[in-house]
Amino acid sequence: MLSGGLAAGIRAAAPKEFAPESLEATVPQRVAAFSRQEPDTPALESDAGRMSYGELIRAADRLAAYLRRLGAGPDVPIGLCLPRSFERVVAALAVWRAGAAFVALDPAWPKDRLRALLDDAGAPVVVAQPYVADQLAGPGRASVVLERDAAAIDACPPFEAAPPKADDLAYLVYTSGSTGAAKGVEITHGALLNLVLWHKAAFGTGPNDRASHVAGLGFDAAVWELWPALAAGATVVLADDDVRTSPQALGDWLVRRQITTAFVPTTLAEPLLAHPWPADTALRFLLTGADTLHSYPPADLPFAVVNNYGPTECTVVATSGVIAPDADGAVLPPIGRPIAETQIHLLDSDGQPVADGGVGEIFIGGTGVGRGYRNRPELTAERFVPDPFSDRPGARLYRTGDLGRRRPDGQIEFHGRIDDQVKIRGHRVEPDEVAAALNRHPAVAASAVVARETGCQRSLAAYVVPAQAPPDPTALREFLAALLPDYMLPGSFTSLSALPLTANGKLDKAALPEPGYGDLAGLAPSREPQTPTEARLAEIVAAVLGLERVGIDDNFFLLGGHSLLATQVVMRAREAFGVEVTLRHLFEAKTVTRLAEAVEGLLLEALEGMSDEEALRLAAAD
């Protein structure tokens, strides 16, 4: 439970209540129970329409029967590779109703990586879109395409869903691994139920609530967005990509859609604190996490800002707390207190509790601790250790590698890492996994990857010892793009004759040079701006990327740009030119010169739509 007067000054939770038949009922049982009681209540909404709870459970059970025929059952992992959609939620619930567990996959990831994760999980089935299904299927693995297989799915006779046990596997989420391969985290239904029960008690979630769904599909926060809401009879509203990557658009969407509880990754939540929120907004709680929160909320926000912390290995959330306004802001906002049935221990290198006020490694115990890593018994034994503070047989602690300090009021302060793991746009990244992939390139003899800070932006920098001639940075990035998600791609590739080493033979990170402009991927033969529009856009792109300059033919995304930075470019371009530049314009253009063409086209359209009087006024203003 959150403490410290969570509800103080916050609008009371919706009075409508829902209780399943049993307090021990697992998440899929709770969704099914509400579907029986209130079949017409909307479960899912998006720009595409609405799906009721009755429709959700009927669709899920039809698919569950088909998955059972394909081998789904307790502890069997089923790949889930669908975009953000009603179908993805239906498929996840169907996997559970069939007694199996889902493997959370993002269809935007490289196909080789998706196949590798499915192979590691041992998934006999993957539910996917038509364009990728055949590529992910193979010996020992069938693919299910909902549209293609609709007749076979509908032909399956009804079946009685067996309720999962608390120790049964609920889902697998893959995180970056320091050995060069991603590691699959196994989470049980009992651990997920603990998250759901805490969430309902802490935030008063009920059938009158409306929750957002904006988190990345391979990110465990997506589990948190969906299932506490659906298990309580609330409505989940799915955001489009144009909305979920823009602070301004997301803030307007949350108000327009009357969202009451929203999870927003830290990098988006911080600019949202300055959003012009109407006093009567429906939003009660803005939940954030996945990265270090640097900002305190203003005193006049009409909702509570709740900071959360938790590794994937401990079922999304381990600590949580409301962030009060702080005019001073001399220290970073805390990460809160342990949630229900969770214990936080701050231990020294000998495994002993640190003194009051001391900094120690964060160890997490309790119901939310996962099973361990898929097919990685040695790593599981290293990170999931016996809990000496518990009387429960078999109790374990998860060793996070994070550092923390307990405040006098019981809240925890985050104090960084004890190793090289970093967060990039909210995702955990092990630089050694990126280096291991880079070493597979035939032109690379050795490499190292480290995180670099540019203002508030964190990105990866690669250092390469060439096998022969220095490889082209763009070619290296394109090679990695076929193996790794976009958030794991370095923005620069610096060639060195040898990696600098310490006297102990370890990488000397302090001796690595700062990347130069010529080390950036995506550089074309440099051309200076030819028009005022190109010149202004080049200034905007360089400022957003934290670079001294960019050429008008340089690829924004290969220079380290991504959706969040693209949103900043678009917003600044709108302000500079007074036309409705969109993310689609930048995604299609990629370069300053092509974006300038799009902007000039918009300007021409706006001019042609003006009356003679408006055009004269504009000319006079210029």
Secondary structure, DSSP 8 states (H G I E B T S, - for coil): ---S-TTTTS----S-----S-TT--HHHHHHHHHHH-TTSEEEEETTEEEEHHHHHHHHHHHHHHHHHTT--TT-EEEEE--SSHHHHHHHHHHHHTT-EEEE--TTS-HHHHHHHHHHHT-SEEEE-HHHHHHH-BTTBEEE-TTTTHHHHHHS---------TTSEEEEEEE--TTSS-EEEEEEHHHHHHHHHHHHHHHT--TT-EEEE-S-TTSTHHHHHHHHHHTTT-EEEE--HHHHT-HHHHHHHHHHTT-SEEEEEHHHHHHHTTS---TT-S--EEEEESS-------TT-SSEEEEEE--GGGSS-SEEEE----SS--S-----EE-TTEEEEEE-TTS-B--TT-EEEEEEEETT---EETT-HHHHHHHEEE-TT--STT-EEEEEEEEEEE-TTS-EEEEEESSS-EEETTEEE-HHHHHHHHTTSTTEEEEEEEEEEETTEEEEEEEEEESSS---HHHHHHHHHTTS-GGG--SEEEE-SS--B-TTSSB-GGGS----GGGBTT--S-----SHHHHHHHHHHHHHHT-S---TTS-TTTTT--HHHHHHHHHHHHHHH-S---HHHHHHH-SHHHHHHHHHHHHHHHHHTS-HHHHHHHHHH-
